[in-house]
Amino acid sequence: KLFQDQGWLGYFDILNGPVYIQLVKDFWKRCDIITQEEADKEYNNNVAEDPENNRGKSREQLGLDVLVMK
């Protein structure tokens, strides 16, 4: 009732409708899924290029994508 009185029902219809599904499909195509093994290999290769300067740096400091692990 509260949402109806405030006019939010149209908003929820948009979230549950085809617009939301299309957003998920568009977003999913742009996602890159990599394993921890691949991420470690990428990091180690970057460190190996210049061990003296790169050892101990974060992925971000090395110019690599910051990974979100869940």
mmCIF file of the N, C-alpha and C atoms, coordinates in Angstrom:
data_MODEL
# 
_entry.id   MODEL 
# 
loop_
_atom_site.group_PDB 
_atom_site.id 
_atom_site.type_symbol 
_atom_site.label_atom_id 
_atom_site.label_alt_id 
_atom_site.label_comp_id 
_atom_site.label_asym_id 
_atom_site.label_entity_id 
_atom_site.label_seq_id 
_atom_site.pdbx_PDB_ins_code 
_atom_site.Cartn_x 
_atom_site.Cartn_y 
_atom_site.Cartn_z 
_atom_site.occupancy 
_atom_site.B_iso_or_equiv 
_atom_site.pdbx_formal_charge 
_atom_site.auth_seq_id 
_atom_site.auth_comp_id 
_atom_site.auth_asym_id 
_atom_site.auth_atom_id 
_atom_site.pdbx_PDB_model_num 
ATOM 1   N N  . LYS A 1 1  ? 0.840  -1.190  0.000   1.00 0.00 ? 1  LYS A N  1 
ATOM 2   C CA . LYS A 1 1  ? 0.000  0.000   0.000   1.00 0.00 ? 1  LYS A CA 1 
ATOM 3   C C  . LYS A 1 1  ? 0.885  1.254   0.000   1.00 0.00 ? 1  LYS A C  1 
ATOM 4   N N  . LEU A 1 2  ? 1.924  1.246   0.824   1.00 0.00 ? 2  LEU A N  1 
ATOM 5   C CA . LEU A 1 2  ? 2.818  2.402   0.910   1.00 0.00 ? 2  LEU A CA 1 
ATOM 6   C C  . LEU A 1 2  ? 3.439  2.717   -0.454  1.00 0.00 ? 2  LEU A C  1 
ATOM 7   N N  . PHE A 1 3  ? 3.940  1.679   -1.135  1.00 0.00 ? 3  PHE A N  1 
ATOM 8   C CA . PHE A 1 3  ? 4.553  1.889   -2.445  1.00 0.00 ? 3  PHE A CA 1 
ATOM 9   C C  . PHE A 1 3  ? 3.520  2.355   -3.469  1.00 0.00 ? 3  PHE A C  1 
ATOM 10  N N  . GLN A 1 4  ? 2.343  1.807   -3.375  1.00 0.00 ? 4  GLN A N  1 
ATOM 11  C CA . GLN A 1 4  ? 1.274  2.200   -4.297  1.00 0.00 ? 4  GLN A CA 1 
ATOM 12  C C  . GLN A 1 4  ? 0.916  3.667   -4.101  1.00 0.00 ? 4  GLN A C  1 
ATOM 13  N N  . ASP A 1 5  ? 0.794  4.103   -2.862  1.00 0.00 ? 5  ASP A N  1 
ATOM 14  C CA . ASP A 1 5  ? 0.455  5.496   -2.569  1.00 0.00 ? 5  ASP A CA 1 
ATOM 15  C C  . ASP A 1 5  ? 1.538  6.457   -3.058  1.00 0.00 ? 5  ASP A C  1 
ATOM 16  N N  . GLN A 1 6  ? 2.773  6.011   -3.048  1.00 0.00 ? 6  GLN A N  1 
ATOM 17  C CA . GLN A 1 6  ? 3.876  6.873   -3.467  1.00 0.00 ? 6  GLN A CA 1 
ATOM 18  C C  . GLN A 1 6  ? 4.176  6.761   -4.965  1.00 0.00 ? 6  GLN A C  1 
ATOM 19  N N  . GLY A 1 7  ? 3.455  5.892   -5.654  1.00 0.00 ? 7  GLY A N  1 
ATOM 20  C CA . GLY A 1 7  ? 3.639  5.769   -7.097  1.00 0.00 ? 7  GLY A CA 1 
ATOM 21  C C  . GLY A 1 7  ? 4.831  4.931   -7.525  1.00 0.00 ? 7  GLY A C  1 
ATOM 22  N N  . TRP A 1 8  ? 5.272  4.016   -6.682  1.00 0.00 ? 8  TRP A N  1 
ATOM 23  C CA . TRP A 1 8  ? 6.449  3.206   -6.983  1.00 0.00 ? 8  TRP A CA 1 
ATOM 24  C C  . TRP A 1 8  ? 6.146  1.948   -7.794  1.00 0.00 ? 8  TRP A C  1 
ATOM 25  N N  . LEU A 1 9  ? 4.898  1.575   -7.952  1.00 0.00 ? 9  LEU A N  1 
ATOM 26  C CA . LEU A 1 9  ? 4.582  0.309   -8.621  1.00 0.00 ? 9  LEU A CA 1 
ATOM 27  C C  . LEU A 1 9  ? 5.069  0.291   -10.069 1.00 0.00 ? 9  LEU A C  1 
ATOM 28  N N  . GLY A 1 10 ? 5.000  1.413   -10.752 1.00 0.00 ? 10 GLY A N  1 
ATOM 29  C CA . GLY A 1 10 ? 5.512  1.476   -12.121 1.00 0.00 ? 10 GLY A CA 1 
ATOM 30  C C  . GLY A 1 10 ? 7.009  1.225   -12.176 1.00 0.00 ? 10 GLY A C  1 
ATOM 31  N N  . TYR A 1 11 ? 7.715  1.725   -11.180 1.00 0.00 ? 11 TYR A N  1 
ATOM 32  C CA . TYR A 1 11 ? 9.163  1.506   -11.105 1.00 0.00 ? 11 TYR A CA 1 
ATOM 33  C C  . TYR A 1 11 ? 9.470  0.019   -10.942 1.00 0.00 ? 11 TYR A C  1 
ATOM 34  N N  . PHE A 1 12 ? 8.738  -0.645  -10.058 1.00 0.00 ? 12 PHE A N  1 
ATOM 35  C CA . PHE A 1 12 ? 8.968  -2.077  -9.855  1.00 0.00 ? 12 PHE A CA 1 
ATOM 36  C C  . PHE A 1 12 ? 8.606  -2.883  -11.098 1.00 0.00 ? 12 PHE A C  1 
ATOM 37  N N  . ASP A 1 13 ? 7.613  -2.446  -11.840 1.00 0.00 ? 13 ASP A N  1 
ATOM 38  C CA . ASP A 1 13 ? 7.269  -3.119  -13.093 1.00 0.00 ? 13 ASP A CA 1 
ATOM 39  C C  . ASP A 1 13 ? 8.420  -3.020  -14.087 1.00 0.00 ? 13 ASP A C  1 
ATOM 40  N N  . ILE A 1 14 ? 9.087  -1.880  -14.111 1.00 0.00 ? 14 ILE A N  1 
ATOM 41  C CA . ILE A 1 14 ? 10.240 -1.708  -14.999 1.00 0.00 ? 14 ILE A CA 1 
ATOM 42  C C  . ILE A 1 14 ? 11.362 -2.662  -14.600 1.00 0.00 ? 14 ILE A C  1 
ATOM 43  N N  . LEU A 1 15 ? 11.630 -2.775  -13.295 1.00 0.00 ? 15 LEU A N  1 
ATOM 44  C CA . LEU A 1 15 ? 12.699 -3.661  -12.831 1.00 0.00 ? 15 LEU A CA 1 
ATOM 45  C C  . LEU A 1 15 ? 12.427 -5.116  -13.181 1.00 0.00 ? 15 LEU A C  1 
ATOM 46  N N  . ASN A 1 16 ? 11.186 -5.520  -13.120 1.00 0.00 ? 16 ASN A N  1 
ATOM 47  C CA . ASN A 1 16 ? 10.829 -6.909  -13.389 1.00 0.00 ? 16 ASN A CA 1 
ATOM 48  C C  . ASN A 1 16 ? 10.495 -7.165  -14.849 1.00 0.00 ? 16 ASN A C  1 
ATOM 49  N N  . GLY A 1 17 ? 10.472 -6.143  -15.641 1.00 0.00 ? 17 GLY A N  1 
ATOM 50  C CA . GLY A 1 17 ? 10.065 -6.287  -17.032 1.00 0.00 ? 17 GLY A CA 1 
ATOM 51  C C  . GLY A 1 17 ? 11.225 -6.549  -17.967 1.00 0.00 ? 17 GLY A C  1 
ATOM 52  N N  . PRO A 1 18 ? 10.972 -6.460  -19.249 1.00 0.00 ? 18 PRO A N  1 
ATOM 53  C CA . PRO A 1 18 ? 11.977 -6.783  -20.260 1.00 0.00 ? 18 PRO A CA 1 
ATOM 54  C C  . PRO A 1 18 ? 13.184 -5.847  -20.251 1.00 0.00 ? 18 PRO A C  1 
ATOM 55  N N  . VAL A 1 19 ? 13.032 -4.635  -19.719 1.00 0.00 ? 19 VAL A N  1 
ATOM 56  C CA . VAL A 1 19 ? 14.168 -3.713  -19.677 1.00 0.00 ? 19 VAL A CA 1 
ATOM 57  C C  . VAL A 1 19 ? 15.274 -4.289  -18.794 1.00 0.00 ? 19 VAL A C  1 
ATOM 58  N N  . TYR A 1 20 ? 14.901 -4.806  -17.623 1.00 0.00 ? 20 TYR A N  1 
ATOM 59  C CA . TYR A 1 20 ? 15.883 -5.369  -16.702 1.00 0.00 ? 20 TYR A CA 1 
ATOM 60  C C  . TYR A 1 20 ? 16.562 -6.588  -17.323 1.00 0.00 ? 20 TYR A C  1 
ATOM 61  N N  . ILE A 1 21 ? 15.792 -7.437  -17.943 1.00 0.00 ? 21 ILE A N  1 
ATOM 62  C CA . ILE A 1 21 ? 16.354 -8.626  -18.582 1.00 0.00 ? 21 ILE A CA 1 
ATOM 63  C C  . ILE A 1 21 ? 17.353 -8.218  -19.656 1.00 0.00 ? 21 ILE A C  1 
ATOM 64  N N  . GLN A 1 22 ? 17.036 -7.208  -20.437 1.00 0.00 ? 22 GLN A N  1 
ATOM 65  C CA . GLN A 1 22 ? 17.936 -6.752  -21.491 1.00 0.00 ? 22 GLN A CA 1 
ATOM 66  C C  . GLN A 1 22 ? 19.221 -6.172  -20.899 1.00 0.00 ? 22 GLN A C  1 
ATOM 67  N N  . LEU A 1 23 ? 19.103 -5.432  -19.794 1.00 0.00 ? 23 LEU A N  1 
ATOM 68  C CA . LEU A 1 23 ? 20.300 -4.884  -19.144 1.00 0.00 ? 23 LEU A CA 1 
ATOM 69  C C  . LEU A 1 23 ? 21.225 -5.996  -18.678 1.00 0.00 ? 23 LEU A C  1 
ATOM 70  N N  . VAL A 1 24 ? 20.663 -7.036  -18.092 1.00 0.00 ? 24 VAL A N  1 
ATOM 71  C CA . VAL A 1 24 ? 21.476 -8.163  -17.627 1.00 0.00 ? 24 VAL A CA 1 
ATOM 72  C C  . VAL A 1 24 ? 22.166 -8.829  -18.808 1.00 0.00 ? 24 VAL A C  1 
ATOM 73  N N  . LYS A 1 25 ? 21.446 -9.039  -19.886 1.00 0.00 ? 25 LYS A N  1 
ATOM 74  C CA . LYS A 1 25 ? 22.045 -9.665  -21.066 1.00 0.00 ? 25 LYS A CA 1 
ATOM 75  C C  . LYS A 1 25 ? 23.171 -8.805  -21.630 1.00 0.00 ? 25 LYS A C  1 
ATOM 76  N N  . ASP A 1 26 ? 22.963 -7.499  -21.704 1.00 0.00 ? 26 ASP A N  1 
ATOM 77  C CA . ASP A 1 26 ? 24.003 -6.601  -22.212 1.00 0.00 ? 26 ASP A CA 1 
ATOM 78  C C  . ASP A 1 26 ? 25.215 -6.587  -21.294 1.00 0.00 ? 26 ASP A C  1 
ATOM 79  N N  . PHE A 1 27 ? 24.978 -6.546  -19.990 1.00 0.00 ? 27 PHE A N  1 
ATOM 80  C CA . PHE A 1 27 ? 26.076 -6.515  -19.030 1.00 0.00 ? 27 PHE A CA 1 
ATOM 81  C C  . PHE A 1 27 ? 26.859 -7.820  -19.066 1.00 0.00 ? 27 PHE A C  1 
ATOM 82  N N  . TRP A 1 28 ? 26.171 -8.928  -19.111 1.00 0.00 ? 28 TRP A N  1 
ATOM 83  C CA . TRP A 1 28 ? 26.829 -10.228 -19.043 1.00 0.00 ? 28 TRP A CA 1 
ATOM 84  C C  . TRP A 1 28 ? 27.786 -10.424 -20.214 1.00 0.00 ? 28 TRP A C  1 
ATOM 85  N N  . LYS A 1 29 ? 27.435 -9.910  -21.392 1.00 0.00 ? 29 LYS A N  1 
ATOM 86  C CA . LYS A 1 29 ? 28.310 -10.034 -22.559 1.00 0.00 ? 29 LYS A CA 1 
ATOM 87  C C  . LYS A 1 29 ? 29.630 -9.307  -22.341 1.00 0.00 ? 29 LYS A C  1 
ATOM 88  N N  . ARG A 1 30 ? 29.624 -8.303  -21.513 1.00 0.00 ? 30 ARG A N  1 
ATOM 89  C CA . ARG A 1 30 ? 30.818 -7.484  -21.308 1.00 0.00 ? 30 ARG A CA 1 
ATOM 90  C C  . ARG A 1 30 ? 31.650 -7.939  -20.106 1.00 0.00 ? 30 ARG A C  1 
ATOM 91  N N  . CYS A 1 31 ? 31.252 -9.018  -19.468 1.00 0.00 ? 31 CYS A N  1 
ATOM 92  C CA . CYS A 1 31 ? 31.972 -9.526  -18.296 1.00 0.00 ? 31 CYS A CA 1 
ATOM 93  C C  . CYS A 1 31 ? 33.073 -10.479 -18.741 1.00 0.00 ? 31 CYS A C  1 
ATOM 94  N N  . ASP A 1 32 ? 34.180 -10.383 -18.071 1.00 0.00 ? 32 ASP A N  1 
ATOM 95  C CA . ASP A 1 32 ? 35.258 -11.334 -18.278 1.00 0.00 ? 32 ASP A CA 1 
ATOM 96  C C  . ASP A 1 32 ? 35.418 -12.136 -17.000 1.00 0.00 ? 32 ASP A C  1 
ATOM 97  N N  . ILE A 1 33 ? 35.285 -13.432 -17.114 1.00 0.00 ? 33 ILE A N  1 
ATOM 98  C CA . ILE A 1 33 ? 35.434 -14.308 -15.968 1.00 0.00 ? 33 ILE A CA 1 
ATOM 99  C C  . ILE A 1 33 ? 36.791 -14.979 -16.095 1.00 0.00 ? 33 ILE A C  1 
ATOM 100 N N  . ILE A 1 34 ? 37.639 -14.780 -15.091 1.00 0.00 ? 34 ILE A N  1 
ATOM 101 C CA . ILE A 1 34 ? 38.940 -15.440 -15.094 1.00 0.00 ? 34 ILE A CA 1 
ATOM 102 C C  . ILE A 1 34 ? 39.108 -16.172 -13.773 1.00 0.00 ? 34 ILE A C  1 
ATOM 103 N N  . THR A 1 35 ? 39.862 -17.242 -13.823 1.00 0.00 ? 35 THR A N  1 
ATOM 104 C CA . THR A 1 35 ? 40.100 -18.037 -12.622 1.00 0.00 ? 35 THR A CA 1 
ATOM 105 C C  . THR A 1 35 ? 41.228 -17.414 -11.807 1.00 0.00 ? 35 THR A C  1 
ATOM 106 N N  . GLN A 1 36 ? 41.344 -17.862 -10.571 1.00 0.00 ? 36 GLN A N  1 
ATOM 107 C CA . GLN A 1 36 ? 42.432 -17.388 -9.715  1.00 0.00 ? 36 GLN A CA 1 
ATOM 108 C C  . GLN A 1 36 ? 43.775 -17.779 -10.327 1.00 0.00 ? 36 GLN A C  1 
ATOM 109 N N  . GLU A 1 37 ? 43.815 -18.958 -10.937 1.00 0.00 ? 37 GLU A N  1 
ATOM 110 C CA . GLU A 1 37 ? 45.048 -19.432 -11.575 1.00 0.00 ? 37 GLU A CA 1 
ATOM 111 C C  . GLU A 1 37 ? 45.476 -18.492 -12.708 1.00 0.00 ? 37 GLU A C  1 
ATOM 112 N N  . GLU A 1 38 ? 44.528 -18.078 -13.530 1.00 0.00 ? 38 GLU A N  1 
ATOM 113 C CA . GLU A 1 38 ? 44.828 -17.148 -14.627 1.00 0.00 ? 38 GLU A CA 1 
ATOM 114 C C  . GLU A 1 38 ? 45.284 -15.794 -14.094 1.00 0.00 ? 38 GLU A C  1 
ATOM 115 N N  . ALA A 1 39 ? 44.636 -15.325 -13.030 1.00 0.00 ? 39 ALA A N  1 
ATOM 116 C CA . ALA A 1 39 ? 45.002 -14.040 -12.436 1.00 0.00 ? 39 ALA A CA 1 
ATOM 117 C C  . ALA A 1 39 ? 46.411 -14.095 -11.856 1.00 0.00 ? 39 ALA A C  1 
ATOM 118 N N  . ASP A 1 40 ? 46.732 -15.201 -11.186 1.00 0.00 ? 40 ASP A N  1 
ATOM 119 C CA . ASP A 1 40 ? 48.069 -15.357 -10.610 1.00 0.00 ? 40 ASP A CA 1 
ATOM 120 C C  . ASP A 1 40 ? 49.134 -15.412 -11.701 1.00 0.00 ? 40 ASP A C  1 
ATOM 121 N N  . LYS A 1 41 ? 48.827 -16.107 -12.789 1.00 0.00 ? 41 LYS A N  1 
ATOM 122 C CA . LYS A 1 41 ? 49.778 -16.209 -13.901 1.00 0.00 ? 41 LYS A CA 1 
ATOM 123 C C  . LYS A 1 41 ? 50.035 -14.832 -14.512 1.00 0.00 ? 41 LYS A C  1 
ATOM 124 N N  . GLU A 1 42 ? 48.969 -14.063 -14.710 1.00 0.00 ? 42 GLU A N  1 
ATOM 125 C CA . GLU A 1 42 ? 49.101 -12.715 -15.262 1.00 0.00 ? 42 GLU A CA 1 
ATOM 126 C C  . GLU A 1 42 ? 49.967 -11.849 -14.345 1.00 0.00 ? 42 GLU A C  1 
ATOM 127 N N  . TYR A 1 43 ? 49.710 -11.926 -13.040 1.00 0.00 ? 43 TYR A N  1 
ATOM 128 C CA . TYR A 1 43 ? 50.474 -11.144 -12.063 1.00 0.00 ? 43 TYR A CA 1 
ATOM 129 C C  . TYR A 1 43 ? 51.948 -11.568 -12.074 1.00 0.00 ? 43 TYR A C  1 
ATOM 130 N N  . ASN A 1 44 ? 52.184 -12.876 -12.017 1.00 0.00 ? 44 ASN A N  1 
ATOM 131 C CA . ASN A 1 44 ? 53.561 -13.376 -11.973 1.00 0.00 ? 44 ASN A CA 1 
ATOM 132 C C  . ASN A 1 44 ? 54.336 -13.027 -13.239 1.00 0.00 ? 44 ASN A C  1 
ATOM 133 N N  . ASN A 1 45 ? 53.680 -13.077 -14.393 1.00 0.00 ? 45 ASN A N  1 
ATOM 134 C CA . ASN A 1 45 ? 54.347 -12.682 -15.642 1.00 0.00 ? 45 ASN A CA 1 
ATOM 135 C C  . ASN A 1 45 ? 54.724 -11.208 -15.616 1.00 0.00 ? 45 ASN A C  1 
ATOM 136 N N  . ASN A 1 46 ? 53.860 -10.390 -15.064 1.00 0.00 ? 46 ASN A N  1 
ATOM 137 C CA . ASN A 1 46 ? 54.125 -8.958  -14.982 1.00 0.00 ? 46 ASN A CA 1 
ATOM 138 C C  . ASN A 1 46 ? 55.288 -8.686  -14.030 1.00 0.00 ? 46 ASN A C  1 
ATOM 139 N N  . VAL A 1 47 ? 55.319 -9.388  -12.915 1.00 0.00 ? 47 VAL A N  1 
ATOM 140 C CA . VAL A 1 47 ? 56.423 -9.221  -11.959 1.00 0.00 ? 47 VAL A CA 1 
ATOM 141 C C  . VAL A 1 47 ? 57.724 -9.713  -12.579 1.00 0.00 ? 47 VAL A C  1 
ATOM 142 N N  . ALA A 1 48 ? 57.674 -10.811 -13.331 1.00 0.00 ? 48 ALA A N  1 
ATOM 143 C CA . ALA A 1 48 ? 58.875 -11.391 -13.933 1.00 0.00 ? 48 ALA A CA 1 
ATOM 144 C C  . ALA A 1 48 ? 59.512 -10.466 -14.964 1.00 0.00 ? 48 ALA A C  1 
ATOM 145 N N  . GLU A 1 49 ? 58.743 -9.569  -15.550 1.00 0.00 ? 49 GLU A N  1 
ATOM 146 C CA . GLU A 1 49 ? 59.300 -8.631  -16.526 1.00 0.00 ? 49 GLU A CA 1 
ATOM 147 C C  . GLU A 1 49 ? 60.335 -7.707  -15.894 1.00 0.00 ? 49 GLU A C  1 
ATOM 148 N N  . ASP A 1 50 ? 60.129 -7.333  -14.645 1.00 0.00 ? 50 ASP A N  1 
ATOM 149 C CA . ASP A 1 50 ? 61.054 -6.447  -13.928 1.00 0.00 ? 50 ASP A CA 1 
ATOM 150 C C  . ASP A 1 50 ? 60.950 -6.752  -12.432 1.00 0.00 ? 50 ASP A C  1 
ATOM 151 N N  . PRO A 1 51 ? 61.540 -7.873  -12.011 1.00 0.00 ? 51 PRO A N  1 
ATOM 152 C CA . PRO A 1 51 ? 61.373 -8.319  -10.621 1.00 0.00 ? 51 PRO A CA 1 
ATOM 153 C C  . PRO A 1 51 ? 61.838 -7.296  -9.585  1.00 0.00 ? 51 PRO A C  1 
ATOM 154 N N  . GLU A 1 52 ? 62.890 -6.584  -9.898  1.00 0.00 ? 52 GLU A N  1 
ATOM 155 C CA . GLU A 1 52 ? 63.435 -5.633  -8.927  1.00 0.00 ? 52 GLU A CA 1 
ATOM 156 C C  . GLU A 1 52 ? 62.441 -4.522  -8.601  1.00 0.00 ? 52 GLU A C  1 
ATOM 157 N N  . ASN A 1 53 ? 61.743 -4.027  -9.600  1.00 0.00 ? 53 ASN A N  1 
ATOM 158 C CA . ASN A 1 53 ? 60.808 -2.922  -9.394  1.00 0.00 ? 53 ASN A CA 1 
ATOM 159 C C  . ASN A 1 53 ? 59.371 -3.369  -9.141  1.00 0.00 ? 53 ASN A C  1 
ATOM 160 N N  . ASN A 1 54 ? 59.001 -4.558  -9.603  1.00 0.00 ? 54 ASN A N  1 
ATOM 161 C CA . ASN A 1 54 ? 57.599 -4.967  -9.520  1.00 0.00 ? 54 ASN A CA 1 
ATOM 162 C C  . ASN A 1 54 ? 57.256 -5.869  -8.335  1.00 0.00 ? 54 ASN A C  1 
ATOM 163 N N  . ARG A 1 55 ? 58.252 -6.465  -7.712  1.00 0.00 ? 55 ARG A N  1 
ATOM 164 C CA . ARG A 1 55 ? 57.981 -7.400  -6.619  1.00 0.00 ? 55 ARG A CA 1 
ATOM 165 C C  . ARG A 1 55 ? 57.292 -6.684  -5.453  1.00 0.00 ? 55 ARG A C  1 
ATOM 166 N N  . GLY A 1 56 ? 56.193 -7.277  -4.974  1.00 0.00 ? 56 GLY A N  1 
ATOM 167 C CA . GLY A 1 56 ? 55.477 -6.730  -3.824  1.00 0.00 ? 56 GLY A CA 1 
ATOM 168 C C  . GLY A 1 56 ? 54.432 -5.682  -4.166  1.00 0.00 ? 56 GLY A C  1 
ATOM 169 N N  . LYS A 1 57 ? 54.323 -5.325  -5.432  1.00 0.00 ? 57 LYS A N  1 
ATOM 170 C CA . LYS A 1 57 ? 53.324 -4.332  -5.832  1.00 0.00 ? 57 LYS A CA 1 
ATOM 171 C C  . LYS A 1 57 ? 51.963 -5.001  -6.010  1.00 0.00 ? 57 LYS A C  1 
ATOM 172 N N  . SER A 1 58 ? 50.924 -4.204  -5.864  1.00 0.00 ? 58 SER A N  1 
ATOM 173 C CA . SER A 1 58 ? 49.564 -4.716  -6.060  1.00 0.00 ? 58 SER A CA 1 
ATOM 174 C C  . SER A 1 58 ? 49.260 -4.801  -7.554  1.00 0.00 ? 58 SER A C  1 
ATOM 175 N N  . ARG A 1 59 ? 48.174 -5.476  -7.873  1.00 0.00 ? 59 ARG A N  1 
ATOM 176 C CA . ARG A 1 59 ? 47.744 -5.566  -9.275  1.00 0.00 ? 59 ARG A CA 1 
ATOM 177 C C  . ARG A 1 59 ? 47.510 -4.174  -9.845  1.00 0.00 ? 59 ARG A C  1 
ATOM 178 N N  . GLU A 1 60 ? 46.894 -3.325  -9.043  1.00 0.00 ? 60 GLU A N  1 
ATOM 179 C CA . GLU A 1 60 ? 46.591 -1.964  -9.494  1.00 0.00 ? 60 GLU A CA 1 
ATOM 180 C C  . GLU A 1 60 ? 47.874 -1.185  -9.776  1.00 0.00 ? 60 GLU A C  1 
ATOM 181 N N  . GLN A 1 61 ? 48.865 -1.325  -8.914  1.00 0.00 ? 61 GLN A N  1 
ATOM 182 C CA . GLN A 1 61 ? 50.134 -0.622  -9.102  1.00 0.00 ? 61 GLN A CA 1 
ATOM 183 C C  . GLN A 1 61 ? 50.872 -1.112  -10.348 1.00 0.00 ? 61 GLN A C  1 
ATOM 184 N N  . LEU A 1 62 ? 50.598 -2.358  -10.744 1.00 0.00 ? 62 LEU A N  1 
ATOM 185 C CA . LEU A 1 62 ? 51.229 -2.914  -11.940 1.00 0.00 ? 62 LEU A CA 1 
ATOM 186 C C  . LEU A 1 62 ? 50.431 -2.620  -13.208 1.00 0.00 ? 62 LEU A C  1 
ATOM 187 N N  . GLY A 1 63 ? 49.314 -1.924  -13.061 1.00 0.00 ? 63 GLY A N  1 
ATOM 188 C CA . GLY A 1 63 ? 48.496 -1.587  -14.218 1.00 0.00 ? 63 GLY A CA 1 
ATOM 189 C C  . GLY A 1 63 ? 47.564 -2.708  -14.651 1.00 0.00 ? 63 GLY A C  1 
ATOM 190 N N  . LEU A 1 64 ? 47.353 -3.682  -13.771 1.00 0.00 ? 64 LEU A N  1 
ATOM 191 C CA . LEU A 1 64 ? 46.445 -4.786  -14.074 1.00 0.00 ? 64 LEU A CA 1 
ATOM 192 C C  . LEU A 1 64 ? 45.063 -4.482  -13.518 1.00 0.00 ? 64 LEU A C  1 
ATOM 193 N N  . ASP A 1 65 ? 44.064 -5.166  -14.056 1.00 0.00 ? 65 ASP A N  1 
ATOM 194 C CA . ASP A 1 65 ? 42.701 -4.992  -13.554 1.00 0.00 ? 65 ASP A CA 1 
ATOM 195 C C  . ASP A 1 65 ? 42.622 -5.449  -12.102 1.00 0.00 ? 65 ASP A C  1 
ATOM 196 N N  . VAL A 1 66 ? 41.896 -4.682  -11.299 1.00 0.00 ? 66 VAL A N  1 
ATOM 197 C CA . VAL A 1 66 ? 41.654 -5.068  -9.919  1.00 0.00 ? 66 VAL A CA 1 
ATOM 198 C C  . VAL A 1 66 ? 40.550 -6.112  -9.939  1.00 0.00 ? 66 VAL A C  1 
ATOM 199 N N  . LEU A 1 67 ? 40.778 -7.228  -9.267  1.00 0.00 ? 67 LEU A N  1 
ATOM 200 C CA . LEU A 1 67 ? 39.829 -8.336  -9.308  1.00 0.00 ? 67 LEU A CA 1 
ATOM 201 C C  . LEU A 1 67 ? 38.905 -8.310  -8.106  1.00 0.00 ? 67 LEU A C  1 
ATOM 202 N N  . VAL A 1 68 ? 37.675 -8.690  -8.343  1.00 0.00 ? 68 VAL A N  1 
ATOM 203 C CA . VAL A 1 68 ? 36.690 -8.817  -7.273  1.00 0.00 ? 68 VAL A CA 1 
ATOM 204 C C  . VAL A 1 68 ? 36.407 -10.297 -7.119  1.00 0.00 ? 68 VAL A C  1 
ATOM 205 N N  . MET A 1 69 ? 36.746 -10.831 -5.972  1.00 0.00 ? 69 MET A N  1 
ATOM 206 C CA . MET A 1 69 ? 36.540 -12.256 -5.717  1.00 0.00 ? 69 MET A CA 1 
ATOM 207 C C  . MET A 1 69 ? 35.337 -12.442 -4.815  1.00 0.00 ? 69 MET A C  1 
ATOM 208 N N  . LYS A 1 70 ? 34.471 -13.345 -5.211  1.00 0.00 ? 70 LYS A N  1 
ATOM 209 C CA . LYS A 1 70 ? 33.302 -13.661 -4.382  1.00 0.00 ? 70 LYS A CA 1 
ATOM 210 C C  . LYS A 1 70 ? 33.146 -15.136 -4.274  1.00 0.00 ? 70 LYS A C  1 
# 
